[in-house]
Amino acid sequence: MANLLILKLKQLFEEKKVDFAYLGGSWVNEEHHWWSDIDIFISVPTFLQLSTKSQLDFLTYLHVKATDLTNYEEIEFSILETLPLTVQFNAIANGIILHEKNPEVCSHFLENLLPSYYDHMIWYKNLLNQSEYISPHRAGINHDK
């Protein structure tokens, strides 16, 4: 089912200013149910430079077009450049690439994301270790290592 979805969605990005796109969530692992939405993560570096109206028009266009292509209304588009580092990393690490306009652009994005993500994870784990409100067990931290 996901393969058919991927084929249909690839058409969507050919005509828009999307550098690359990933399918994420339950559709990647074929664990989707009737209530599952389709999570699509897209890279649009100029998105934050657009007016609010242009941003809404862009996302509305993508949603309407994706709904027409897939006959599925529960589709969520997320702009990678606006998401927290952990979400960006997980979308790319666990997702399936739908569209890549230029492999060098995608590689450049990853080259910038990975050091930032790992620096953030070190800081975050240190914060959790120092917190008196979060037990090491609940935070998933193993002090034995």
C-alpha atoms as one frame of an Amber mdcrd trajectory, in Angstrom:
protein
   0.000   0.000   0.000   2.813   2.431   0.863   4.503   1.827  -2.507   1.370
   2.903  -4.379   1.061   5.938  -2.120   4.697   6.867  -2.780   4.216   6.647
  -6.559   1.185   8.922  -6.403   2.799  11.482  -4.103   5.994  11.776  -6.173
   3.964  13.579  -8.853   2.986  16.248  -6.349   6.455  17.648  -5.804   7.630
  17.827  -9.397   5.832  21.123  -9.946   6.431  22.882  -6.619   9.374  24.491
  -4.824  10.064  21.465  -2.654  13.752  20.509  -2.486  13.044  17.075  -1.029
  10.244  15.222   0.725   9.988  12.250   3.079   7.074  10.029   3.968   6.988
   9.421   7.714   4.875   7.962  10.459   2.860   4.770  10.414   2.796   4.492
   6.605   6.545   3.871   6.501   6.266   0.639   8.499   2.922  -0.428   7.017
   1.406   0.047  10.488  -1.317   2.441   9.418  -4.951   2.040  10.415  -8.195
   3.638   9.301  -7.537   6.571  11.662  -3.898   7.097  10.604  -2.913  10.227
   8.765  -0.201  10.472   6.137   2.812  12.391   7.450   4.867  14.148   4.803
   7.968  16.136   5.689   9.139  18.609   3.062  12.112  20.919   2.711  11.238
  24.389   1.467  14.128  26.688   2.476  12.269  29.856   1.467   9.085  28.963
   3.394   9.737  31.317   6.324  10.383  34.195   3.923   6.868  33.878   2.474
   3.977  35.908   3.795   1.519  34.106   6.049  -1.033  34.119   3.230   1.484
  32.619   0.803   2.431  29.960   3.356  -1.225  29.003   3.826  -1.861  29.036
   0.071   1.163  26.793  -0.493   0.142  24.256   2.176  -3.491  24.327   1.052
  -2.456  23.676  -2.547  -0.298  20.724  -1.487  -3.088  19.288   0.654  -5.758
  19.606  -2.050  -3.476  18.174  -4.730  -2.321  15.299  -2.471  -5.938  14.504
  -1.590  -6.815  14.391  -5.294  -3.861  12.104  -6.059  -4.375   9.687  -3.164
  -8.127   9.895  -2.429  -7.075  10.290   1.198  -7.921  13.438   3.177  -5.916
  12.911   6.359  -2.597  14.261   5.087  -0.282  16.355   7.215   2.518  18.383
   5.649   5.348  19.545   7.882   8.049  21.952   6.754  11.372  20.527   7.952
  12.952  23.957   8.395  10.295  24.872  10.984  10.509  21.696  13.096  12.600
  20.906  16.182  15.906  19.152  15.480  14.749  15.824  16.911  11.693  15.776
  14.638  13.799  16.686  11.592  16.278  13.919  12.400  13.601  11.279  13.022
  11.694  12.222   9.861  14.785  11.675   7.741  16.277   8.740   9.665  13.019
   6.767   9.747  11.266   8.081   6.640  11.143   7.107   2.991  12.289   9.665
   0.467   9.483  10.715  -1.876  11.203  13.433  -3.869  14.705  14.813  -4.253
  15.112  17.697  -6.667  18.884  17.832  -6.265  20.827  15.233  -4.230  23.435
  17.855  -3.285  20.772  20.033  -1.631  19.527  17.101   0.430  23.103  16.160
   1.384  23.841  19.741   2.418  20.726  19.780   4.621  21.840  16.534   6.293
  25.405  17.795   6.737  24.033  20.782   8.644  21.417  18.820  10.581  23.558
  15.993  11.950  26.115  18.028  13.953  23.363  20.251  15.347  21.246  17.246
  16.282  24.067  15.409  18.041  25.184  18.574  19.875  21.594  19.058  21.011
  21.326  15.444  22.193  24.478  15.781  24.321  23.100  18.955  25.908  19.677
  17.375  26.440  21.065  14.207  28.050  23.268  16.310  30.349  20.232  18.347
  31.339  18.270  15.185  32.117  21.167  13.783  34.151  21.279  16.950  36.247
  17.539  17.241  36.728  16.220  16.249  40.127  12.688  15.982  38.711  13.351
  13.240  36.191  14.622   9.888  37.352  17.314   8.288  35.150  15.054   5.269
  34.634  12.129   7.351  33.276  14.424   9.380  31.035  15.823   6.222  29.429
  19.356   6.931  30.643  21.654   4.107  31.670  24.293   5.341  34.130  26.153
   2.013  33.990  27.706   2.808  30.620
